[in-house]
Amino acid sequence: MTASPDPILQFFLSTFYKKTTDPTSDYYLPKLVQQQSNPVVEPYVIDGGWPDLKIGPQAVTGAQMICAGTSPPSKTSFGIPADGAIPILNLASISGVSFPQAIPFQLVGISNMLADPPVVTDGDNISAGATLGTIGTWPIKSFQIQGNFSIDQRCCQSEDGTTCLIGTQYAPHGEGTFIATFAKAKATAQASATVSPDGSTLVVTVNQLSFAADPADLSVAVVIYSIGDPTWRDTYSKTAQQIFEDKGTKQSMIGQISDTLNSPNIRSSFQAVINNALRGLFG
């Protein structure tokens, strides 16, 4: 049988919850997250990129569109994916692409965080959730991931729609920016707490941060910058939009965001936010 939660721990958590959900409090959670500086989490710049992101079934249609739309002119042949190749989608920082309009690869809106009441799950273990992107009065209105992307595709010329003609392979490449916006999402911290022997202080250790969202609540806007030809650019834009909007691609992005939030940097940052607030509240 699970033991009843420590009443002192419950008191600390109840007080902390009330203060962090009160917009007039100095300990309002969005304020605390926005002020965090080691590291900065609003926005949180992602180091490097996410190469070869796993994409969904729309990749097959996308491959066909890219190859057909970028095929060299011919009266007898047309472009198809070479050997069944599907597009390779890379999400990247500014250094990972070559167009001047590149933007930082970052999570924006982590501070738009409405805490749920923390739950003591077992002994000194705590589960604390928060909804992202739903506080309408907060200046940063939504939770987003922003950055750059590239799409590479292997193609060839074919006369029968199946077989590549010898020496006709070509490799279209497109680059652009994307902004993925969540209508709502959920972050959850699994933590452990230690109450001092005299019951005067509480220290929290964040053991895990996770992220969850319904792919249907994620919308993505893309812009292609690297292709000058308007026809090729239009083909790539439509294809990129299809690939990003695919449920499988969205699930991959959600998984990567969860891994990013669970990185030591962000875990330690949220741990500092919590413990600094606890020290301020309880001395």
QUIUR-V857981 format. One record per residue. RES is the residue in three letters. PHI is phi in degrees with one decimal (NA if undefined). Layout:
res=RES phi=PHI
res=RES phi=PHI
This chain:
res=MET phi=NA
res=THR phi=-72.9
res=ALA phi=-69.4
res=SER phi=-66.5
res=PRO phi=-58.9
res=ASP phi=-58.7
res=PRO phi=-61.8
res=ILE phi=-67.9
res=LEU phi=-61.5
res=GLN phi=-60.8
res=PHE phi=-63.1
res=PHE phi=-56.6
res=LEU phi=-67.4
res=SER phi=-64.1
res=THR phi=-65.4
res=PHE phi=-59.3
res=TYR phi=-62.0
res=LYS phi=-60.8
res=LYS phi=-70.3
res=THR phi=-78.2
res=THR phi=-108.0
res=ASP phi=-98.2
res=PRO phi=-60.1
res=THR phi=-88.8
res=SER phi=-85.2
res=ASP phi=-66.5
res=TYR phi=-106.0
res=TYR phi=-58.2
res=LEU phi=-55.8
res=PRO phi=-56.8
res=LYS phi=-65.1
res=LEU phi=-62.1
res=VAL phi=-67.6
res=GLN phi=-64.8
res=GLN phi=-83.0
res=GLN phi=-65.1
res=SER phi=-126.2
res=ASN phi=-138.1
res=PRO phi=-86.9
res=VAL phi=-67.4
res=VAL phi=-116.2
res=GLU phi=-129.7
res=PRO phi=-81.4
res=TYR phi=-104.0
res=VAL phi=-82.0
res=ILE phi=-85.0
res=ASP phi=-75.4
res=GLY phi=77.3
res=GLY phi=-153.2
res=TRP phi=-116.7
res=PRO phi=-74.6
res=ASP phi=48.4
res=LEU phi=-63.0
res=LYS phi=-64.6
res=ILE phi=-118.6
res=GLY phi=-89.1
res=PRO phi=-60.1
res=GLN phi=-61.8
res=ALA phi=-59.4
res=VAL phi=-64.6
res=THR phi=-63.7
res=GLY phi=-61.4
res=ALA phi=-61.1
res=GLN phi=-64.9
res=MET phi=-64.5
res=ILE phi=-61.9
res=CYS phi=-66.0
res=ALA phi=-69.8
res=GLY phi=-76.7
res=THR phi=-111.6
res=SER phi=-67.8
res=PRO phi=-59.2
res=PRO phi=-58.9
res=SER phi=-161.8
res=LYS phi=-88.7
res=THR phi=-119.4
res=SER phi=-137.0
res=PHE phi=-148.5
res=GLY phi=-84.3
res=ILE phi=-136.6
res=PRO phi=-63.7
res=ALA phi=-72.9
res=ASP phi=53.6
res=GLY phi=72.1
res=ALA phi=-61.8
res=ILE phi=-108.9
res=PRO phi=-61.6
res=ILE phi=-105.0
res=LEU phi=-104.0
res=ASN phi=-117.4
res=LEU phi=-101.7
res=ALA phi=-141.8
res=SER phi=-78.9
res=ILE phi=-59.5
res=SER phi=-70.7
res=GLY phi=-89.6
res=VAL phi=-132.8
res=SER phi=-119.9
res=PHE phi=-96.5
res=PRO phi=-70.2
res=GLN phi=-87.3
res=ALA phi=-58.1
res=ILE phi=-122.1
res=PRO phi=-61.2
res=PHE phi=-89.3
res=GLN phi=-156.3
res=LEU phi=-96.2
res=VAL phi=-122.9
res=GLY phi=100.2
res=ILE phi=-59.7
res=SER phi=-71.3
res=ASN phi=-78.4
res=MET phi=-131.3
res=LEU phi=-104.1
res=ALA phi=-73.5
res=ASP phi=-91.1
res=PRO phi=-59.7
res=PRO phi=-66.5
res=VAL phi=-120.5
res=VAL phi=-82.4
res=THR phi=-88.1
res=ASP phi=-169.4
res=GLY phi=61.8
res=ASP phi=-106.7
res=ASN phi=-91.4
res=ILE phi=-126.1
res=SER phi=-116.6
res=ALA phi=-127.9
res=GLY phi=-105.4
res=ALA phi=-152.5
res=THR phi=-91.8
res=LEU phi=-103.7
res=GLY phi=80.3
res=THR phi=-120.2
res=ILE phi=-85.2
res=GLY phi=-67.8
res=THR phi=-87.2
res=TRP phi=-82.5
res=PRO phi=-57.2
res=ILE phi=-92.1
res=LYS phi=-78.4
res=SER phi=-141.0
res=PHE phi=-95.6
res=GLN phi=-135.9
res=ILE phi=-118.8
res=GLN phi=-123.9
res=GLY phi=167.6
res=ASN phi=-120.2
res=PHE phi=-144.3
res=SER phi=-133.5
res=ILE phi=-125.6
res=ASP phi=-117.7
res=GLN phi=-142.1
res=ARG phi=-95.7
res=CYS phi=-130.3
res=CYS phi=-154.9
res=GLN phi=-87.9
res=SER phi=-143.3
res=GLU phi=-101.5
res=ASP phi=-113.5
res=GLY phi=81.3
res=THR phi=-130.4
res=THR phi=-99.9
res=CYS phi=-76.4
res=LEU phi=-72.1
res=ILE phi=-60.6
res=GLY phi=73.6
res=THR phi=-113.3
res=GLN phi=-69.6
res=TYR phi=-146.1
res=ALA phi=-133.5
res=PRO phi=-63.0
res=HIS phi=-139.6
res=GLY phi=-133.1
res=GLU phi=-132.8
res=GLY phi=-170.0
res=THR phi=-113.5
res=PHE phi=-138.9
res=ILE phi=-132.0
res=ALA phi=-107.2
res=THR phi=-116.4
res=PHE phi=-96.9
res=ALA phi=-65.6
res=LYS phi=-162.8
res=ALA phi=-157.7
res=LYS phi=-132.3
res=ALA phi=-116.0
res=THR phi=-133.5
res=ALA phi=-107.7
res=GLN phi=-102.5
res=ALA phi=-139.0
res=SER phi=-124.6
res=ALA phi=-126.9
res=THR phi=-127.1
res=VAL phi=-90.7
res=SER phi=-61.9
res=PRO phi=-54.0
res=ASP phi=-89.2
res=GLY phi=74.3
res=SER phi=-97.7
res=THR phi=-136.1
res=LEU phi=-133.4
res=VAL phi=-119.6
res=VAL phi=-113.5
res=THR phi=-113.3
res=VAL phi=-86.0
res=ASN phi=-92.8
res=GLN phi=-157.6
res=LEU phi=-120.7
res=SER phi=-128.2
res=PHE phi=-136.2
res=ALA phi=-141.7
res=ALA phi=-159.7
res=ASP phi=-83.9
res=PRO phi=-52.7
res=ALA phi=-66.6
res=ASP phi=-90.9
res=LEU phi=-112.5
res=SER phi=-116.6
res=VAL phi=-129.8
res=ALA phi=-115.5
res=VAL phi=-125.1
res=VAL phi=-136.2
res=ILE phi=-90.4
res=TYR phi=-116.9
res=SER phi=-87.7
res=ILE phi=-111.8
res=GLY phi=-78.8
res=ASP phi=-64.0
res=PRO phi=-63.1
res=THR phi=-68.9
res=TRP phi=-62.3
res=ARG phi=-63.6
res=ASP phi=-64.4
res=THR phi=-61.6
res=TYR phi=-65.6
res=SER phi=-62.5
res=LYS phi=-64.3
res=THR phi=-67.2
res=ALA phi=-60.1
res=GLN phi=-61.0
res=GLN phi=-61.3
res=ILE phi=-65.9
res=PHE phi=-65.6
res=GLU phi=-81.0
res=ASP phi=-65.0
res=LYS phi=-58.7
res=GLY phi=-64.4
res=THR phi=-64.7
res=LYS phi=-61.1
res=GLN phi=-63.4
res=SER phi=-64.0
res=MET phi=-64.3
res=ILE phi=-61.2
res=GLY phi=-62.6
res=GLN phi=-68.0
res=ILE phi=-63.0
res=SER phi=-60.2
res=ASP phi=-63.1
res=THR phi=-65.7
res=LEU phi=-64.0
res=ASN phi=-87.8
res=SER phi=-68.2
res=PRO phi=-54.2
res=ASN phi=-60.0
res=ILE phi=-74.1
res=ARG phi=-58.5
res=SER phi=-66.8
res=SER phi=-66.1
res=PHE phi=-69.3
res=GLN phi=-62.2
res=ALA phi=-65.8
res=VAL phi=-56.8
res=ILE phi=-64.8
res=ASN phi=-70.7
res=ASN phi=-63.9
res=ALA phi=-66.4
res=LEU phi=-62.1
res=ARG phi=-65.2
res=GLY phi=-66.5
res=LEU phi=-77.4
res=PHE phi=-117.0
res=GLY phi=66.9
